[in-house]
Amino acid sequence: MLAATVDFLLAAGIGSALALRVLPQLKVEANALVLWLACVFGLSFVNQVLGAWIFRASLGKWLLRMRVVREQDAGRPGFWRLVHRWLLGMTWLPMQPVRSLIWADGDPYEDHCKLVYVRLKDLRRLGHHR
């Protein structure tokens, strides 16, 4: 949860700062909320998908020395699987009120994409650290 909090703060904080910087420079009328959402979600995508695809970790997971790997073999996650995980993650907070009614056991977000988070030292012990 700490890694997810760091990732959220990164997307919301830097995305908001980016939106505030870009909005005054636009020559066209732009809806500030749309621009803010584009910056926050765009930064979230770069961090969660591209970061995990290239480095096997978002910034929050990297700081906590964790990696995102495929569940079956601890291998590098594929791009489209990461996109799928990111899109499912966008529904995580709104689904919390009904989650316990629908999914009695397991985590639909992790179980569905077959990706897990592991500590870097455990991954090195398995010989999958590259």
C-alpha positions in Angstrom: 0.0 0.0 0.0 2.9 2.3 0.7 4.2 1.9 -2.9 0.7 2.6 -4.3 0.5 5.8 -2.1 3.9 7.0 -3.4 2.7 6.3 -7.0 -0.6 8.2 -6.3 1.1 11.2 -4.8 3.6 11.3 -7.7 0.8 11.2 -10.3 -1.5 13.7 -8.5 1.2 16.1 -7.3 3.5 16.3 -10.3 0.5 15.9 -12.7 -1.2 18.8 -11.0 2.0 20.9 -11.2 2.4 20.1 -14.8 -1.3 21.0 -15.6 -0.8 24.4 -13.8 2.3 25.0 -15.8 0.8 24.1 -19.2 -2.7 25.6 -18.8 -1.5 29.3 -18.9 0.6 28.6 -22.0 -2.3 27.2 -24.1 -3.6 29.6 -26.7 -6.9 27.9 -26.9 -9.7 27.7 -24.4 -9.2 24.5 -22.5 -11.2 22.9 -19.8 -8.9 23.0 -16.7 -10.4 19.8 -15.3 -9.8 17.9 -18.6 -6.2 19.1 -18.8 -5.6 18.2 -15.1 -7.0 14.7 -15.7 -4.9 14.3 -18.8 -1.7 15.2 -17.0 -2.4 13.1 -13.9 -3.5 10.0 -15.9 -0.7 10.5 -18.4 1.9 10.6 -15.7 0.2 7.6 -14.0 0.4 5.7 -17.3 4.1 6.5 -17.8 5.0 5.5 -14.2 2.8 2.4 -13.9 3.1 1.0 -17.4 6.2 2.3 -19.0 8.2 2.3 -15.7 7.1 -1.3 -14.9 7.8 -2.4 -18.5 11.3 -0.9 -18.7 12.5 -1.2 -15.1 10.0 -3.8 -13.7 8.9 -1.2 -11.1 7.0 2.0 -10.8 8.7 4.8 -8.8 6.9 3.8 -5.6 7.9 0.1 -6.0 11.4 1.0 -7.0 11.9 3.2 -3.8 10.6 0.3 -1.7 12.9 -2.2 -3.6 10.0 -4.2 -5.1 9.4 -5.4 -8.6 6.4 -6.3 -10.7 6.7 -9.8 -12.2 4.7 -12.4 -13.9 3.1 -14.8 -11.4 3.9 -18.0 -13.2 7.7 -17.6 -13.7 8.8 -14.3 -12.1 9.6 -13.0 -15.6 9.4 -9.6 -17.0 5.7 -8.4 -17.4 4.6 -7.7 -21.0 3.5 -4.3 -22.1 -0.2 -5.1 -22.8 -0.6 -7.0 -19.5 0.7 -3.9 -17.7 -1.7 -1.7 -19.6 -4.5 -4.1 -18.6 -3.4 -4.0 -15.0 -3.3 -0.1 -15.1 -6.8 0.1 -16.5 -8.1 -2.3 -13.9 -6.3 -0.2 -11.3 -8.3 2.9 -12.4 -11.4 1.1 -11.2 -10.0 0.0 -7.9 -11.1 2.9 -5.7 -14.6 3.2 -7.2 -15.2 -0.5 -6.8 -14.3 -0.8 -3.1 -17.9 -0.4 -1.8 -19.1 -3.4 -3.9 -15.9 -5.4 -4.0 -16.7 -7.5 -0.9 -20.1 -8.4 -2.4 -18.7 -9.6 -5.7 -15.3 -11.2 -4.9 -15.4 -13.3 -1.8 -11.7 -14.3 -2.0 -8.7 -13.3 -3.9 -7.8 -9.9 -5.4 -9.5 -9.4 -8.8 -6.8 -6.9 -9.8 -3.8 -9.0 -9.2 -5.4 -12.4 -9.9 -6.8 -11.3 -13.2 -3.6 -10.0 -14.7 -1.3 -12.7 -13.3 1.2 -10.1 -12.1 2.6 -9.9 -8.5 4.9 -7.7 -6.5 8.0 -9.2 -5.1 10.9 -7.9 -3.0 14.0 -7.3 -5.0 16.1 -9.5 -2.7 13.7 -12.4 -3.2 13.9 -11.9 -7.0 17.7 -11.9 -6.9 17.6 -15.1 -4.8 15.7 -16.7 -7.6 18.1 -15.4 -10.2 15.6 -13.1 -12.0 17.1 -9.8 -11.1 17.8 -8.5 -14.6 
